[in-house]
Amino acid sequence: MIGVLPQDFVTMAKAQFADKGKVPVLVANTDAQLNDFLDALQAMGGSEKVSILDLSLQSLNAGTIANGLSQKVLVVLDDSSSTSMKSLNAFLGKSKSSTFLLVDDSNAGLKNIQSIGSMKDASKLLFGKRSVHFTNPHRATGVLKSSALMQSSLRGFTSDLALAQSLALTPAELLAEIKAKVTPENFNTPNDTIKVYSLKALSEVLAINVAYDESGGIFSRDKKWAKMIEEDGSLFHNALKAASAGDVVVSKLPFVLSAIAMKETLSSAMSRGDGIYRDMKLKIQNATNGVLKDMEDSFEKSLKKNFKETYNKAYANKAVHNPFYIPEPTTFDN
């Protein structure tokens, strides 16, 4: 007998990143955080239900880190100084429309990475009371398309995966969920899909608002940013405008109802949302409100004529889908 192990001996075969599709990606330096990695892997259902990006395999995974990952949920295990995320600045920028869940014992990940380049002028919003930051592709060098970031913990990150997945969806994918989930009968109940859609739409407007503000002096700012609000069909608010446009039929009701809710969120947030309204530039606010009014004008008369009860219910309950608290309007807002 050579000796006796005092406890179970854990072995793990490391491997190059393999994309397993829609499953979350667990990102960790397994040399530095093996125990947390194994705990997280178990919590996520094992290696069959997760893709693994091991930062200790720098050469093998260099291509993936250099090119980023698109539309993924990335659970990033880190230390109290956010050593891993700070090393992933380029990866964050190249990862398009993804969600990063930052997991560390001190819950300091979001705070620690505010100074890295890919976080320049990021939008800072809330989903309920949860902080959600969105990278700004118009201001941060190397950011190709906005991604969301949330703080989480090893104990609680699994409960954040559903929201993280929704935040990684495209307008078309969220519209498909809206079509499947939103009805006149349930519109009076807060709907997370509508909330996520509105939150992402607002984050895009805020990113453009900063770009406009920084584009010149008070009389020389670049008007292209207001035109983007009005004309870029890839933006969330314009995608829903297109989906809800025209005469209202039963199949279009989910989009029309969601458009009413989105208009309420964006207009209210820009005019009186804490941490938002004071930074809004009038040119961008007016451009956004103009698009939202055109959207509403396209369907409002038809909705009122053909679905009067639904019309009344929609406008009575439009604010229940705000993704975060927005104060009620005062007489000065009208």
N, C-alpha and C positions, 0 to 999 in steps of 0.2 A: 504494500500500500504506500503510495507516494504522499497522500494527504487527504484531508476531508474538507470539502467546501462548507463554510459556515452558513451559506444561504444559496438559493437558486442562482445559477450562473446564466446570465442572459447573453445570447449571441444574436447577431443580426447581419444579414448579408446586404451590403450596400449596392445600389444599382443606379445607373443613369436614369434621368427623368423619362418617364413614359406617360404620355397623355392618354388618360382613360375616358376622355369625353366629358360628360356633364358633372362628374363627381368633383367634390372639392379637392384643392391641392394643399397638402400639408408641407409647409416650408420651414426648414430647421437646419441648424448646424448640429448634426448628430454627434460630433466629437465633443461639443461643449454642452449639449442639452439632451443627452440620450434618455434620461429618465422622463423628462417632460414630453419628449417625442413619443416614447412608448405609451405613456398615459393618454396622450392626445390621440394616438393611432387607435388604441383600444376604444376610446370614447366615440370615435367616428366609425366604428364597425370593422376595423381591421384593414389590411392592405388591399383587399379586393374592392373596397368601397372608397378608396382615396388614391389620388396620384401623389407621388412623393418627390419633392424637389429638395435634395440634400445639398446644403451649401458647403459641406465639407468636401464634396467632390467637385472642386473648382474646375478642373480641366474637362471632366466628362460633361458637366452641365453649363459650361461657358456659353455655348450657343443659345441655350434656352434663356439664360440670364441676360444675355446681350439683346435678344430679340423680344423679350417679354411674352406674356400670355394674354389672350383676349377672351373676354366674357367668362372669366373664371372667378370662383370664390377661393381666395388664398388665405389660409390660416397660417399666420407667421408667428412662430414661437421665438421669443426673444428674451434677452436679459434686461436688467433694470436700466441699462444705458442705451438700449435699442441698437446694439452693435450690428445685428443682422440687417435691420431695416435701413440703417444709415449706409450700409454697404450696397444697398439695392436701389439707389437713387435712379440709375438708368433703367433698371428693370421696371420700377414703378412708372416711369415715363412712357416706356414702350408697351406696357400692358394696357390695352385698350378696353374700356368699358368693363373693367373687373372690379371686384370688391376685395379689399384687404382687411381681414380681421387681425388686429394686432394683439397678441396674447403675451402678457408678461406679468410677473408677480406683483409689480408695483403699480400696475395700471397707468403707466407713464408713457406708453408708446407714442400716442398722438402728440403729446406735449413735446417729447424728445426730438421728433423729426420735423418740427415746424421750420427749421432753418435749412433743410436740404433743398436743392434746386427744384425738384419736381413738385414741391409743395408751395412754390411761390404764388401768392395771391389766390390760394385755394378758398373755395366757398365753404363757410362753416354754418351748418344748419342743424336742425333737430328733427328727429322722428320720435314723436312723443317727448320724452325727456332724454333720449339717447342722442349723443352728438354724432353727426355724420359730416365728414369733410369730403369735398370733391376737388380733385386737381383741376387746374385751369389751363386748358390747351392753348389759350390765346396769350398767356403770360409766362408760363413756365417752359423754358427751353427743354426740348426733348419729350415733352408730353404730347403724344399724338392724339389721344382722345381721352376724355375725362374718366377717371376711376374714382370709386368711393372708398373711404377708409373709416373704420369704426374701432374703438377700443373694446377689448374683451378680456376675459381671464380664462385660465386653464379650467377652472371649475364651471364656468358658465358659457363658454363659447359655443357649445352645441345648440343652445337655445337661440343663438344669434344667426344660425346658418340659414334659416328660411328667409329672414329679412335680407341677409347678405346676397342670397341667390336672386331675390327680386331686384335688388339694386344693380345687379349685373346684366339685367335683361335689356334688350333693345326696345325702341318704341313699338316695333311690329310685334314683338313677343309679349309685351305688356298689354297691347291692344287685344291680342288674342285671349289673354287672361281676362281682360275686362269683358269681352264678348261672352265668355263662358260663365262669368261670376256675377255680373251686375244686372239686376232686374228692377223694374219699378216697385216690386214688392219688398225688396230688401234694401232699397236705396236710403231708407231712414236709419240704417245701421252702419256705423263706420266701417269702411272697406279698406283694407291695407293695400290692395292693388291700386286703387285710385290714389291713395295717399302717396305711395311710392312714385306713381306717374307724375303727380303734381310736384313732388319734391325734386325729382330729376329735371322737370321742366323749369322750375324755379332756379335750380343750381346753374343751368345753362344761361338763363337770363342774367344772373348775378356775375357769372364769368365774363360775359360780354360787356356788362356794365363797367367792370373794372378796366377791361381793355379800352373801352371808349374813354373813360376818365383819364387814363394814362397816355392817350394818343396825342395829346396836345394841350394847349392852354384853353381857357374858357371860351375863346372865340375861334379856336383853330382845331378843335377835336375832329377826328376823322368820322365822317358821316357813314362810312361803309358799315360801321357796327350797327347802326340803327337799321340799315338796309338788310343786314343779316337777320335781325329779328323778324323782319317782314317777309323775307324771301327764301331763307334757307329751309327747304322742306325736310331736312334731316333732323331739325330741332324738334324736341318733344311737343311743344305747344302747336307747332305747325302740322305735325303728324296727326294729332287729335283733331285739329281744325279740318283737315282733309277728310278724316274718317267720319266726322259728324255733319258734314256739309249737305245742304239740300233738303228736299222734302223728307219728312220723318215717317218711316215705316217701322213696324215692330222690330225688325232685325237691326235697325240702327239705334234703337233706344239705349242700349248700354253705352254707346259712344256719346250720344247726346247728353245723357245724364252725367257721365264722367266729365264732359266738356264744361257743363255748368259748374261742377265742383272744382275743376281746375281753374276756371276763370275766377271763382271766388277766392281760392288760395293765392293765386298770383297777384291779383289786384289788391287784395287786402294786405298781403305781406309787403308789397311795395309801398303802400300808403301808410301802414301803421305797425308792421311787424318789428319787434324788438331786434336790434342789431342789423336791420335791413333798410328801413325807410330813410334813415338819415344819410345813407351812402348812395341812394339811388339818384342817378342823373336824369333830369327831366326828359331829355331826348330819348333815352332808352325806356323810361317808364311810359312815356306817351306812345312810343312805337309798339311796346308790348300791349298796352291797353287797347291800342288801335286794332291790332291783330285779334285780340280776344273779343272785342266788340263786333268785328266783322264775322268772326266765328259764330257768335251768338245770334247775330242778325240773320245768318244763313238758315237757322233752324227754328228760331223762337216762334214765329207766327204759325208755322206748320205744326209744331209741337202743341201749341195752345189750341189750335183748331181741331186737330185729330185726336189728341190725348189730353184733354183738359184736366182730368184728375191727376194724371202723372205730372203734368206741367206744374200744378199747384204744389204737389208733394215735392217735386224736385227743388223748386225755389225756396220752399220752407225748410228743407233739410240740407241745403248745399254746403253749409259750414261744418257739418259733422264729419266731413272727409278732409278737413285741414290736417296736415301731417304733424303740426305742432300748434301750440296755443297762439292765437292772434287776437288781440283785444277787440272788443266790439267797437263799431264806429261811434264817434261822438257827433254832436250837432255841427262841430267845426269841420268834420270830414265830408259833409254833404254840401 
